[in-house]
Amino acid sequence: MIKWLKGLHYLGSLLLFAGSYLLIFTESSQRAQGMLMVASLIGLGLTMMTPYPVALVIEWAKKQDTALAKPPSVESDKAEAPKSESSPSDKPQEKE
């Protein structure tokens, strides 16, 4: 489904750029028919682009949810070395 939305996103980008090009670089946007075409291209392009980032955020949130739901592995508890109760600074230093 993400691939399908990605294709729509690219197609929407193309429509948006086409509408922007017609608006900025041609005189067709000065007539009513041209205004309708430019507005339709830009509007459809933006509408087609919208679902893809939303789908990416939902997919990311699901991955985060499953990562938090995993219990910690038992092997990681066994791999930890026991901590010594005395540190090198606790030992008395020899005086010369």
C-alpha positions in Angstrom: 0.0 0.0 0.0 2.9 2.3 0.7 4.2 1.8 -2.8 0.8 2.8 -4.2 0.7 5.9 -2.1 4.2 6.8 -3.1 3.2 6.6 -6.7 0.3 8.9 -6.0 2.6 11.3 -4.2 4.9 11.5 -7.2 2.0 12.0 -9.6 0.6 14.7 -7.3 4.0 16.4 -7.3 4.0 16.3 -11.0 0.6 17.9 -11.2 1.5 20.5 -8.7 4.6 21.5 -10.6 2.7 21.6 -13.9 0.1 23.9 -12.3 2.7 26.1 -10.8 4.5 26.3 -14.1 1.4 27.3 -16.0 0.6 29.9 -13.3 4.0 31.5 -13.3 5.4 31.2 -16.8 2.3 31.3 -19.1 -0.5 33.7 -19.8 -3.1 31.0 -19.8 -3.9 31.7 -16.1 -5.2 35.1 -17.2 -8.3 33.6 -18.8 -11.2 31.8 -16.9 -10.5 28.5 -18.6 -6.8 28.8 -17.7 -7.6 29.7 -14.1 -9.8 26.6 -13.8 -7.0 24.4 -15.3 -4.3 25.8 -13.0 -6.5 25.6 -9.9 -7.5 22.0 -10.7 -3.9 20.9 -11.3 -2.6 22.5 -8.1 -5.6 21.3 -6.1 -5.5 17.7 -7.4 -1.7 17.6 -7.0 -1.9 18.6 -3.3 -4.7 16.3 -2.7 -2.9 13.3 -4.2 0.3 14.1 -2.2 -1.4 14.3 1.2 -1.9 10.6 2.1 1.7 9.4 1.7 3.3 11.3 4.6 0.3 10.4 6.8 0.8 6.7 6.0 4.5 7.0 6.7 3.8 8.4 10.2 1.2 5.7 10.9 3.7 3.0 9.8 6.5 4.6 12.0 4.1 4.7 15.0 3.2 1.1 14.6 6.9 0.2 14.5 7.5 2.2 17.6 4.6 0.5 19.4 5.8 -3.0 18.6 9.4 -2.0 19.7 8.0 -0.9 23.1 5.8 -4.0 23.5 8.7 -6.5 23.2 9.8 -7.8 26.6 13.5 -7.5 27.4 15.4 -10.6 26.5 16.5 -13.0 29.2 20.0 -13.4 27.7 20.8 -9.7 28.4 20.2 -10.2 32.1 22.6 -13.2 32.2 25.3 -11.3 30.2 25.6 -8.6 32.8 28.6 -9.0 35.0 28.1 -8.7 38.8 29.2 -5.4 40.1 32.0 -5.4 42.6 31.2 -3.7 45.9 34.5 -2.0 46.4 36.0 0.4 44.0 39.7 1.3 43.5 39.2 4.5 45.4 37.9 2.6 48.5 41.2 0.8 48.9 43.7 2.4 51.3 46.7 3.9 49.5 50.2 3.1 50.6 52.3 5.9 51.9 55.9 6.1 51.0 
